[in-house]
């Protein structure tokens, strides 16, 4: 079987490079706002698309989350001051910053072999700035395509085209790895090789068999 000529691997960030969202940090965000965790999560996610797109500032995002609960809280919620927003931001960033070092090791091995590597992620500008300052390995990626910086959002086709344009590749020369089915389908529709991420071991088996990319020794 002929293996595709893949010249770039494009990674999602959340749940691919980073591990699943940290439950302790999520619980702390709910505590800071003074609301039950079960009520917090749906609103946190509902307002996320506009935040990831970059049309809401950090303060505007948390104000929307806060207002959604305030209407029916009977005055039991905590005040949303600048200090509270700062604490929420700290926990939000922490919740998505548990990195899977195995994935970084594989990305580094690809980079050393001359294969382009990029991150294509839905994330707000402040989180992007946070990972730039927190992780030295971010500098090895050839391109960082961030929704909040572009005001483009997966699974819209424009953000995938932006990634290909920056990498100077055709869709068939790029592999995209993401944990969400709609994002995978969108990548496939424009002709990219797209793999839905479930766990590192399964990814390694598919990559090795179908694409001939060996994972670093000892990582599987």
C-alpha positions as CSV (number, residue, x, y, z in Angstrom):
1,X,0.0,0.0,0.0
2,X,1.4,3.4,-0.9
3,X,1.7,5.7,2.0
4,X,0.5,9.3,1.7
5,X,3.2,12.0,1.3
6,X,2.5,13.9,4.5
7,X,4.7,17.0,4.8
8,X,3.1,18.5,7.9
9,X,1.3,17.4,11.1
10,X,-1.2,19.9,12.5
11,X,-2.2,19.4,16.2
12,X,-5.2,20.5,18.1
13,X,-4.2,21.8,21.6
14,X,-7.0,20.8,24.1
15,X,-7.3,17.1,24.7
16,X,-4.5,16.4,22.2
17,X,-1.4,18.2,23.2
18,X,-2.9,19.0,26.6
19,X,-4.6,16.3,28.7
20,X,-8.3,16.5,29.4
21,X,-9.4,19.6,31.3
22,X,-8.3,19.4,34.9
23,X,-11.3,18.8,37.1
24,X,-9.8,20.4,40.2
25,X,-9.3,23.7,38.4
26,X,-12.8,23.5,37.0
27,X,-14.3,23.0,40.5
28,X,-12.3,26.0,41.7
29,X,-13.8,28.2,39.0
30,X,-17.3,27.2,40.2
31,X,-16.3,27.9,43.8
32,X,-14.9,31.3,43.0
33,X,-18.3,32.2,41.4
34,X,-20.2,30.6,44.3
35,X,-22.3,28.3,42.2
36,X,-22.6,24.4,42.0
37,X,-20.3,22.7,39.6
38,X,-23.2,21.0,37.7
39,X,-24.7,24.4,36.9
40,X,-21.4,26.1,36.1
41,X,-20.1,23.8,33.3
42,X,-23.0,24.1,30.8
43,X,-22.8,27.9,30.8
44,X,-19.0,27.9,30.8
45,X,-19.1,25.9,27.6
46,X,-22.1,27.8,26.0
47,X,-20.3,31.1,26.1
48,X,-16.9,29.6,24.9
49,X,-17.3,29.9,21.2
50,X,-17.5,33.7,21.2
51,X,-14.6,33.8,23.6
52,X,-12.5,31.5,21.5
53,X,-13.3,33.5,18.4
54,X,-11.8,36.6,20.0
55,X,-15.0,38.7,20.0
56,X,-15.2,38.7,23.8
57,X,-12.5,40.0,26.1
58,X,-11.6,38.0,29.2
59,X,-13.8,40.4,31.3
60,X,-16.7,40.2,28.9
61,X,-16.6,36.4,28.8
62,X,-16.8,36.1,32.6
63,X,-19.4,38.8,32.8
64,X,-21.6,36.7,30.5
65,X,-21.0,33.6,32.5
66,X,-21.7,35.5,35.7
67,X,-24.9,37.2,34.4
68,X,-26.3,33.8,33.3
69,X,-26.4,32.7,36.9
70,X,-27.0,36.0,38.6
71,X,-30.6,36.2,37.2
72,X,-31.7,33.2,39.3
73,X,-29.3,33.2,42.1
74,X,-31.3,35.2,44.6
75,X,-28.2,37.2,45.4
76,X,-26.1,34.3,46.6
77,X,-23.4,34.7,43.9
78,X,-20.0,36.3,44.6
79,X,-19.3,39.7,43.3
80,X,-17.5,39.8,39.9
81,X,-14.7,42.2,40.7
82,X,-11.4,42.5,38.7
83,X,-9.7,40.4,41.4
84,X,-12.3,37.6,41.0
85,X,-11.9,37.7,37.2
86,X,-8.1,37.4,37.6
87,X,-8.6,34.3,39.9
88,X,-11.0,32.8,37.3
89,X,-8.5,33.4,34.5
90,X,-5.7,31.7,36.5
91,X,-7.8,28.6,37.1
92,X,-9.1,28.5,33.5
93,X,-5.5,28.6,32.1
94,X,-4.4,26.0,34.6
95,X,-7.3,23.7,33.7
96,X,-6.0,23.4,30.1
97,X,-2.3,23.4,30.7
98,X,-1.7,19.8,31.8
99,X,0.6,18.8,28.9
100,X,1.0,15.3,27.5
101,X,4.8,15.1,27.2
102,X,4.5,12.0,25.0
103,X,2.8,14.2,22.3
104,X,5.5,16.9,22.6
105,X,8.1,14.2,22.3
106,X,6.6,12.9,19.1
107,X,6.1,16.4,17.7
108,X,9.8,17.1,18.4
109,X,10.8,13.9,16.6
110,X,8.8,15.0,13.5
111,X,10.4,18.4,13.6
112,X,13.9,16.9,13.7
113,X,13.0,14.8,10.6
114,X,12.1,17.9,8.7
115,X,8.3,17.4,8.9
116,X,6.5,20.7,9.5
117,X,4.5,20.9,12.7
118,X,1.8,23.3,13.7
119,X,-0.9,23.9,16.3
120,X,-4.5,24.7,15.1
121,X,-6.6,25.4,18.1
122,X,-9.7,27.2,19.3
123,X,-8.5,29.3,22.2
124,X,-8.9,32.9,23.5
125,X,-6.0,35.3,23.1
126,X,-5.1,35.4,26.8
127,X,-4.7,31.6,26.9
128,X,-2.5,31.8,23.8
129,X,-0.3,34.4,25.5
130,X,-0.2,32.2,28.6
131,X,1.1,29.2,26.8
132,X,3.7,31.3,24.9
133,X,5.1,32.4,28.2
134,X,4.8,29.1,30.0
135,X,6.1,26.5,27.7
136,X,9.5,26.7,26.0
137,X,8.7,23.9,23.5
138,X,6.1,26.1,21.8
139,X,8.9,27.7,19.9
140,X,9.6,24.5,17.9
141,X,6.3,24.6,16.1
142,X,6.5,26.1,12.6
143,X,3.1,27.8,12.8
144,X,0.5,28.6,15.5
145,X,-3.0,29.1,14.1
146,X,-5.1,30.4,17.0
147,X,-8.8,31.2,16.6
148,X,-8.8,34.2,19.0
149,X,-6.0,35.9,17.0
150,X,-7.7,35.3,13.6
151,X,-11.4,35.6,14.6
152,X,-11.9,32.3,12.8
153,X,-13.1,29.1,14.5
154,X,-13.0,25.4,13.9
155,X,-14.9,23.8,12.2
156,X,-15.3,26.7,9.8
157,X,-13.2,25.9,6.6
158,X,-11.4,29.3,6.6
159,X,-9.2,28.5,9.6
160,X,-8.0,25.3,7.9
161,X,-7.2,27.2,4.7
162,X,-5.3,29.7,6.8
163,X,-3.2,26.9,8.3
164,X,-2.4,25.5,4.8
165,X,-1.6,28.9,3.5
166,X,0.9,29.6,6.3
167,X,2.5,26.2,5.8
168,X,2.5,26.7,2.0
169,X,1.0,23.2,1.5
170,X,-1.9,21.7,-0.3
171,X,-4.6,19.9,1.8
172,X,-3.4,16.5,0.8
173,X,0.1,17.2,2.2
174,X,-1.2,17.9,5.7
175,X,-2.4,15.7,8.5
176,X,-4.7,17.1,11.2
177,X,-5.2,15.6,14.6
178,X,-8.2,16.6,16.7
179,X,-10.4,15.1,19.4
180,X,-13.8,16.4,18.1
181,X,-15.6,14.8,15.2
182,X,-17.0,18.0,13.6
183,X,-13.4,19.4,13.4
184,X,-12.2,16.2,11.8
185,X,-15.1,16.1,9.2
186,X,-14.3,19.7,8.3
187,X,-10.7,19.0,7.7
188,X,-11.5,15.9,5.5
189,X,-14.0,18.0,3.5
190,X,-11.2,20.2,2.2
191,X,-8.9,17.2,1.5
192,X,-6.7,17.0,4.6
193,X,-5.7,13.7,6.2
194,X,-7.6,13.9,9.5
195,X,-7.4,11.6,12.5
196,X,-9.7,11.7,15.5
197,X,-7.7,11.5,18.7
198,X,-8.8,9.2,21.4
199,X,-5.6,8.2,23.1
200,X,-1.9,8.2,22.5
201,X,-1.5,4.5,22.0
202,X,-4.2,4.2,19.4
203,X,-2.9,7.2,17.5
204,X,0.6,5.5,17.4
205,X,-0.8,2.4,15.9
206,X,-2.7,4.2,13.1
207,X,0.2,6.6,12.4
208,X,2.7,3.8,12.1
209,X,0.5,1.5,10.0
210,X,-1.1,4.0,7.6
211,X,1.5,6.8,7.4
212,X,4.8,5.1,8.3
213,X,5.6,7.6,11.1
214,X,7.3,5.9,13.9
215,X,6.7,7.3,17.4
216,X,9.8,7.9,19.6
217,X,11.2,4.7,21.1
218,X,9.6,3.9,24.5
219,X,6.7,6.3,24.1
220,X,4.2,3.6,23.2
